[in-house]
Amino acid sequence: MHSRPLRPHRPPHPVDGRRIGSVTPDGKITEHPLAVPDREPHGLVFGPDGTLYVAEERGGVSRWEVRRTGR
């Protein structure tokens, strides 16, 4: 058993919620900023054609074309 207190993960930059992330099959994480800097993502949904729609704070919706890799 460890006696040291656990420390939370510290992100490389302040967390501001103004971006969405993607993860590749090999685990690489990439962050993508939203087009309007004063909005935050509040919901994600994929359309039937694979397009990602992001519901943004303050009533905005952004459309993201997703490129799949691997399988």
Secondary structure by P-SEA (a helix, b strand, c coil): ccccccccccccccccccbbbbbcccbbbbbbbcccccccccccccccccbbbbbcccbbbbbbbbbbccc
